[in-house]
Amino acid sequence: MAEITQQAIDYSQLIPNNVDLSNDRTLQRALERWQPAFLNWWNETGPADSANLQVYLRTAISVDRDGWANFGYVRMPEYRWGIFLTPRDENRKVNFGDHQGQPAWQEVPGEYRSALRRIIVTQGDTEPASVEQQKLLGATCPSLYDLRNLFQVNVEEGRHLWAMVYLLHRYFGRDGREEAEALLERRSGDPNNPRILTAFNEKTSHWLAFYMFTFFTDRDGKFQLAALAESGFDPLARTTKFMLTEEAHHMFVGESGVARTLERTCQVMRQHDLTDPAEVRAQGVIDLETMQRFVNFHYSVTLDLFGSEVSSNAATYYTGGLKGRYEETKLGDDHSLGSSSYTVQEMAQGQIVNRSLPALTALNARLRDDYTREIQAGLDRWNRIPEKYGIPFRITLPHVGFHRKIGEFADQFVSPDGRVLSKGEWERQSPRWLPSEEDHQFVGSLMGRVIEPGKFANWIAPPARGINNLPIEFEYVRFD
C-alpha cells in the first residue's frame, strides 16, 4: 500500500465518501500521504493476527438508510474506511452562544481556529487509542459472535479516526496535517508518547473490561459527539452526527455483553443455590461482587473524561458556538446561559455540599449528569436479570466523588455511598471497591478462546439473537 500512487486510486471505491474527494486535489494529496501511514499503524497496533480472517462486517458506503450498513465478509486490512457527513442543511443556523441565529459556518472562523483544532484532535485521539487497547482480545474471544463484534468496533473506531482526520486535512492546512500524523504516532499506555486522555491509556486485558469499556467509555463518546453535533462549525456537526449512527452498536456490545455475563452467573447461582463469591467463582463464572468492582472502576474513570465540573474552556466553547449541550436544540431556555445556574456537588470543609454555579461554567457537570442518567437506565436493565432469578443483589453506581482524578473530587477519599473518608480509611477499604490484580487474574483465567460456530465460553450466556437477523450459530468469522 505504501507505493500506491495518486493515479492508482479510485476514491469512490477505496475511500467511500460524500465529500467529493475525487475532485479535491489538495485533500487527495494529503490523504495519499496519510493513508499508508494509517495502514502501517493498523497493521502494527490493530487487532492481532487478524489480517487473513474473513469477518462479517458492516461497511458504510453512503449516508442513505440502505447505504450506511452494508454487510458482507471483509478482510480487515481491506476494509473501506470512508468519509461521510450527514447531508447539509442550507438553512442551518448557529443555535447557541454569542453567534446564535447566524448562518452555520462552512469554513473555520479565524478566531476559533485553535480551539476547534484542539477539540477535533482530542476527539480524534480517542479513536485509535481504543483500537490499541483492544489489540489482543481476539486471542481470548468467548465466541465467533463476540469476535465479530470486537472487530466491528475496531474498524468503526478506525473510520471515526478517518472522520476527524478529514476535518484536519480539509480545514486546517499544514497544522492539520501535522496533527493528523501525530494521531498515528501516539500510543495507548506509552510512557513517552501516551494518548491524550487518561482513560485511553488504561489496559483492556480481558473481555469483561472490554464490555465495561464499551458500555461506560463509549457512552461518554456518544455524549461528547452529541455535544459536538450541535456545533456552529457545520462540517464538524455533520461529521459527528454520522459517527453517532455507528456509536450505538459499540454501546450495544457493552451493555449486552455485561448483561449476558450477569445472566450466566445468575443461572449458575440459581442452579447450584450459591451465594458465596468463592463458590460462584469455582463454577467458572464471574461473581456479582467482582462485576460491581469493575462497574465502580469504569464509571469513575469515565467520569474524569468529562473534565472539571467548573470549566472556563467549556464556557468559551459554548459562547463561541463550538460545542453545545446534549440535545441543545430540544432545550427550552435562551441558549445563551447568561443568567442561568446549575447545581454541582463539591467539597467544602471536608464535606460534600451542593452549590449553585453559573450554568455557563458548569457545562461539563451538566453533560456528565446527562450521561449518568443514561448509565443508570442501563444498570436498571441489568438489574432485572438477578431480580428474574430471585437473587437480591443489585448493581449500583458509586458516588460521583468516588475514585476521581480530575475535577472537584480529584484525590479526595470518597466511598461508593458518598462518605468522606480519611486516607487511612480509604486505603483499608478501597480493595473491596475496586478490581484487584487477583480479580483481573481470575477473570483472565476464564478467557479461553471459543471459535466453533454457535458455541460460547462457560462464563457468558449466548445473545438473544444474531447480527443482521442471522442465526446465532452463523459463521461470523472465517479462518483460512
Order of alpha helices (4+ residues) and beta strands (2+ residues): alpha-alpha-beta-beta-alpha-alpha-alpha-alpha-alpha-alpha-alpha-alpha-alpha-beta-beta-alpha-alpha-alpha-beta
